[in-house]
Amino acid sequence: METLVDLAALANWMDAQGLGSGQLDDVQRLAGGTQNILLKFSRAGRSYVLRRPPPVLRANSNETMRREARMLAALKGTNVPHPELIAACPDETVLGAAFYLMQPIDGYNPSTGLPEPFASSPQLRHQMGLSLVDSIAALGALDYVALGLTGLGKPDNYLERQVGRWKAQLESYAEFPEWDGLKDLPDIDGVSRWLEEHRPRTFAPGIIHGDYHLANVMYRFDAPRLAAIVDWELTTIGDPLLDLGWLLATWPEGEGSAVTVTPWEGFPSADELVAHYAKQTTRDLSQIHWYGVLACYKLGIILEGTYARACAGKAPKATGDQLHASTIGLLERANRWIR
């Protein structure tokens, strides 16, 4: 553990914050995500989860941690299920990176298996699917200005910037000469043109989670409702309908889906998700498939970055190959929706 986190330095910092005393007990690394480090431990009878960037930092790793902590602090007391922030350390010198401590979540992720009674009840699974929509509808309805989140993102011209931003990201992978993935991506130029030609003219700014799907939520054990939305590293201020589009882009659709839950029978259809969202918003959903196509495009390009690094030997080959296949699947889905 100490090769990932200096536990003595962490204990000293916690002393200064008044967070218990004595040694850190039951230290264990938690699964979740492929990049950031999650450590669960206890001290003086209280449990904590630490979240920090990976050992090899990226250019924006520390700023990402600070943004996550800022968002979790702002969400306190709202009706959006989220991990409770205990304390944050923006100072990079304590552990070599910014980090924060949060309350452990009493819940489970459905992509790793459903416990009873949910595994045996299609009706409960249906409610689980609708609960996903309830939470992002609640998130998108929050007043980000009143929550002190002005400046977290740049809502002006948010939709106008999307295609150019992510097209540039894709082009940047050419820095890895070994990357050969572009030839496999089904009509990605056609997708970008369609997005530009059909872009919604207006939107109402709000909070976006940024990576909203079944693998980034925890469910309660006692009810078919979310215990928490996790992994807030892409959160910003923009068009909240992109979270619904992201859910549609990642919604399981037969074999080869990037996120799967077993058993699947009973979960709502994509159309039911949109209809349920419509019941609790004043936002215009007439172009919701545009947001779904944008989500396929954006997520596909993000995943392709790991494949590009894998081609250059900077990420595991098996992971890169898997994510490259997911990118192809996402773009195929985008093209089907466009047609």
C-alpha positions in Angstrom: 0.0 0.0 0.0 2.8 2.4 0.9 4.1 2.4 -2.7 0.7 3.9 -3.7 0.1 6.2 -0.7 2.4 7.4 2.0 0.3 6.3 5.0 2.5 8.1 7.5 2.1 11.4 5.6 -1.6 10.8 5.3 -1.9 10.2 9.1 0.0 13.4 9.9 -2.3 15.4 7.6 -5.4 13.9 9.2 -4.0 14.8 12.6 -3.8 18.5 11.4 -7.4 18.2 10.2 -8.7 16.8 13.5 -9.7 13.5 11.8 -9.1 10.9 14.5 -5.8 9.8 15.9 -3.5 6.8 15.9 -2.7 4.4 13.1 -4.6 3.7 9.9 -6.2 0.2 10.1 -7.6 -2.2 7.6 -6.1 -0.5 4.6 -7.3 -2.0 1.3 -7.4 -0.9 -2.3 -10.8 -0.8 -3.8 -11.7 -1.7 -7.4 -13.3 1.0 -9.5 -12.1 2.8 -12.5 -8.8 2.0 -14.3 -6.8 5.1 -13.4 -7.4 6.7 -10.0 -6.4 5.1 -6.7 -9.1 4.3 -4.1 -8.1 3.2 -0.6 -10.5 2.3 2.1 -9.2 2.4 5.7 -10.4 3.1 9.3 -9.0 5.3 12.0 -10.2 5.7 15.5 -13.4 3.8 14.7 -14.4 5.8 11.6 -14.1 4.5 8.0 -12.8 6.5 5.1 -12.2 6.2 1.4 -9.2 8.1 -0.1 -9.3 9.1 -3.8 -6.2 10.3 -5.5 -4.8 10.3 -9.1 -2.6 7.4 -10.4 1.1 7.3 -9.5 2.1 8.6 -12.9 0.2 11.9 -13.1 -1.4 13.3 -16.2 -1.3 17.0 -17.0 -4.7 17.7 -15.5 -4.7 15.0 -12.7 -4.5 17.4 -9.7 -7.0 19.8 -11.1 -9.4 17.0 -11.7 -9.2 15.9 -8.0 -9.8 19.5 -6.9 -12.8 19.8 -9.2 -14.3 16.5 -8.0 -13.9 17.6 -4.3 -15.5 21.0 -5.1 -18.5 19.3 -6.7 -19.0 16.8 -3.9 -18.8 19.6 -1.4 -21.4 21.6 -3.4 -23.8 18.6 -3.6 -24.0 18.3 0.2 -27.7 18.6 1.3 -29.1 18.2 -2.2 -31.4 15.4 -3.5 -28.6 14.0 -5.7 -27.1 10.8 -4.3 -23.3 11.2 -4.1 -20.4 10.2 -1.9 -20.2 12.5 1.2 -17.0 14.5 1.2 -15.2 14.5 4.5 -12.1 16.6 3.7 -10.0 17.6 0.7 -6.3 18.4 0.3 -5.6 20.5 -2.8 -1.9 20.6 -1.7 0.1 18.3 -3.9 3.1 18.1 -1.5 1.4 16.0 1.1 1.0 12.8 -1.0 2.5 13.9 -4.2 -0.9 14.8 -5.6 -4.2 16.4 -4.6 -6.6 14.0 -2.9 -9.7 13.9 -0.8 -11.4 11.7 1.8 -15.0 10.6 1.5 -17.5 8.5 3.4 -17.7 4.9 2.2 -20.8 4.0 0.3 -23.1 1.3 1.5 -24.1 -0.1 -1.9 -23.1 -2.2 -4.9 -22.4 -1.7 -8.6 -24.8 -3.6 -10.8 -22.2 -4.4 -13.5 -20.4 -6.7 -11.0 -23.5 -8.7 -10.2 -27.0 -8.2 -8.7 -27.8 -9.3 -5.2 -31.2 -10.6 -4.1 -34.0 -9.7 -4.3 -33.0 -7.7 -7.4 -31.5 -10.7 -9.3 -34.9 -12.4 -9.1 -37.2 -9.5 -9.8 -37.7 -7.9 -13.2 -40.0 -5.4 -11.6 -37.3 -4.2 -9.2 -34.8 -4.1 -12.1 -37.3 -1.8 -13.9 -37.3 0.6 -11.0 -33.5 0.4 -10.9 -33.4 1.7 -14.4 -35.8 4.5 -13.8 -33.8 5.5 -10.7 -30.8 6.2 -13.0 -32.9 8.8 -14.8 -34.3 10.3 -11.5 -30.8 11.1 -10.3 -29.5 12.9 -13.5 -32.8 14.8 -13.8 -32.3 16.0 -10.2 -28.7 16.9 -10.9 -29.5 18.8 -14.1 -32.2 20.8 -12.2 -29.9 22.1 -9.5 -29.0 25.8 -9.6 -25.2 25.7 -10.1 -24.8 29.4 -9.4 -26.6 29.1 -6.0 -24.3 26.1 -5.2 -21.2 28.2 -5.7 -20.1 26.4 -8.9 -19.7 29.4 -11.2 -16.4 29.0 -13.0 -16.3 25.2 -12.8 -17.0 25.0 -16.5 -17.6 27.3 -19.5 -21.3 27.1 -20.5 -21.0 29.8 -23.2 -21.0 28.1 -26.6 -20.7 24.7 -24.9 -22.4 22.8 -27.7 -20.6 24.7 -30.4 -17.2 23.7 -29.0 -17.9 20.0 -28.6 -17.1 18.5 -32.0 -14.0 20.6 -32.6 -12.7 19.9 -29.0 -13.0 16.1 -29.5 -11.9 16.0 -33.1 -8.7 17.7 -31.9 -8.4 15.1 -29.2 -8.6 12.3 -31.7 -6.0 14.0 -34.0 -3.6 14.3 -31.0 -3.2 10.6 -30.9 -1.0 10.9 -33.9 1.7 11.6 -31.5 1.9 7.9 -31.1 3.3 6.7 -34.4 2.3 3.1 -33.6 -1.4 4.0 -33.4 -3.3 2.5 -36.3 -6.8 2.8 -35.0 -8.2 5.5 -37.3 -8.7 3.2 -40.2 -11.1 1.0 -38.1 -13.4 3.8 -36.9 -16.7 3.7 -38.9 -17.3 7.0 -40.7 -16.2 9.2 -37.8 -15.9 12.2 -40.1 -19.5 11.6 -41.2 -20.6 11.6 -37.5 -18.8 14.8 -36.8 -20.4 16.5 -39.9 -23.8 15.4 -38.8 -23.3 16.7 -35.3 -22.3 20.1 -36.6 -25.2 20.3 -39.1 -27.9 19.2 -36.5 -26.7 20.9 -33.3 -29.5 22.3 -31.1 -29.6 26.1 -31.2 -30.1 26.7 -27.4 -29.8 25.0 -24.1 -30.2 25.8 -20.4 -26.8 25.4 -18.6 -26.6 23.1 -15.6 -24.4 20.5 -13.9 -23.1 17.6 -15.9 -21.7 14.4 -14.4 -19.9 13.8 -17.7 -19.5 10.0 -17.6 -23.0 8.7 -16.6 -23.6 5.0 -17.0 -24.3 1.8 -15.1 -20.7 1.3 -14.1 -20.5 4.7 -12.4 -23.3 4.3 -9.9 -23.8 2.4 -6.7 -27.2 1.0 -5.8 -28.7 0.6 -2.3 -29.1 -3.0 -0.9 -32.5 -2.2 0.6 -34.3 -0.5 -2.4 -34.1 -0.2 -6.2 -32.6 3.3 -5.9 -29.2 4.8 -6.2 -26.9 5.0 -3.2 -24.5 7.3 -5.0 -23.2 8.5 -8.4 -19.5 8.0 -8.4 -16.4 9.0 -10.5 -17.0 12.7 -11.0 -13.7 13.4 -12.9 -15.5 14.7 -16.0 -18.0 16.9 -14.2 -18.5 20.4 -15.5 -21.1 23.0 -16.3 -22.7 22.6 -19.7 -25.8 21.0 -21.2 -27.3 18.4 -18.7 -29.0 16.6 -21.6 -25.6 15.2 -22.5 -25.8 13.0 -19.3 -29.1 11.5 -20.6 -27.4 11.1 -24.1 -24.5 9.4 -22.4 -26.9 7.0 -20.6 -28.5 6.1 -24.0 -25.1 5.7 -25.7 -24.0 3.2 -23.1 -27.3 1.5 -22.5 -26.8 -2.3 -23.1 -28.0 -3.3 -26.5 -27.3 -7.0 -27.1 -23.9 -8.7 -27.1 -20.8 -6.5 -27.3 -22.2 -3.7 -25.1 -19.5 -1.8 -23.2 -21.5 -2.1 -19.9 -23.6 -5.1 -19.1 -25.8 -6.2 -16.2 -27.0 -9.8 -15.7 -29.9 -10.6 -15.6 -31.1 -7.8 -17.9 -34.8 -8.6 -18.3 -37.0 -5.9 -16.8 -34.7 -3.0 -17.2 -36.4 -0.1 -19.1 -35.9 0.4 -22.8 -34.0 3.5 -24.0 -37.3 5.1 -25.1 -38.7 4.5 -21.5 -35.7 6.3 -20.1 -36.3 9.3 -22.2 -40.0 9.3 -21.4 -39.3 9.1 -17.7 -36.8 12.0 -17.9 -39.4 14.1 -19.8 -41.9 13.7 -16.9 -39.5 15.7 -14.5 -38.0 18.4 -16.7 -38.8 21.5 -18.6 -35.9 20.8 -21.0 -36.7 20.3 -24.7 -36.0 16.6 -25.5 -37.0 16.8 -29.2 -33.3 16.4 -30.2 -32.3 13.9 -27.6 -30.8 11.5 -30.2 -28.3 14.3 -31.1 -27.0 14.1 -27.6 -26.8 10.3 -27.8 -24.8 10.6 -31.0 -22.5 13.2 -29.4 -22.0 10.9 -26.4 -21.1 8.0 -28.7 -18.6 10.3 -30.5 -17.1 11.8 -27.4 -16.8 8.6 -25.4 -15.5 6.7 -28.3 -12.7 9.2 -28.8 -11.8 9.1 -25.0 -11.6 5.3 -25.1 -9.5 5.4 -28.3 -6.9 7.3 -26.3 -6.1 4.3 -24.2 -5.8 2.2 -27.3 -3.4 4.7 -28.8 -1.3 4.6 -25.6 -1.5 0.8 -25.7 -0.2 0.7 -29.3 2.8 2.7 -28.0 3.3 0.3 -25.1 2.1 2.9 -22.5 -1.0 1.0 -21.5 -1.9 -2.7 -21.3 -2.5 -4.2 -24.7 -5.6 -6.2 -23.7 -7.2 -3.1 -22.2 -6.4 -1.1 -25.3 -7.9 -3.8 -27.6 -11.0 -4.0 -25.6 -11.6 -0.2 -25.5 -10.8 0.0 -29.2 -13.6 -2.5 -29.9 -15.9 -0.4 -27.7 -15.1 2.7 -29.7 -16.0 0.9 -32.9 -19.3 -0.2 -31.3 -20.1 3.3 -30.2 -19.5 4.7 -33.6 -21.6 2.0 -35.2 -24.4 2.9 -32.8 -24.0 6.6 -33.7 -24.3 5.8 -37.4 -27.4 3.7 -36.9 -29.1 6.6 -35.0 -28.1 9.0 -37.7 -29.6 6.8 -40.4 
